[in-house]
Amino acid sequence: MEEVKIYETRKDDIRSMLKKIAEYNLADIEVENRASFLDDMLKSTEDRLKYALQKLEENDADTAKFIIKSDVGMLIVKIEDVITIRATIKDYKKFLEDFRLAKD
């Protein structure tokens, strides 16, 4: 069975994580907003990242976790059970170190 590691993230760090996430070899980002169709129309990774940052500026995140599975890391952010952001990166080890998520 494939090992999955889950790291809790501090809500205070989420905005800075998303602002810098492209530096960690961003593979993909998905934004699901139940209250809008705009998220379905965004085609580029860059546009989806800008949209995710905008939603985080407008709203506070309720939960955020960083998950490692299959040699990729995924930051999952939930906002008011309406918006879900999933950002997948390849350089997750550096991300863990830089944001001090790794457990000693």
Order of alpha helices (4+ residues) and beta strands (2+ residues): beta-alpha-beta-alpha-alpha-beta-beta-beta-alpha
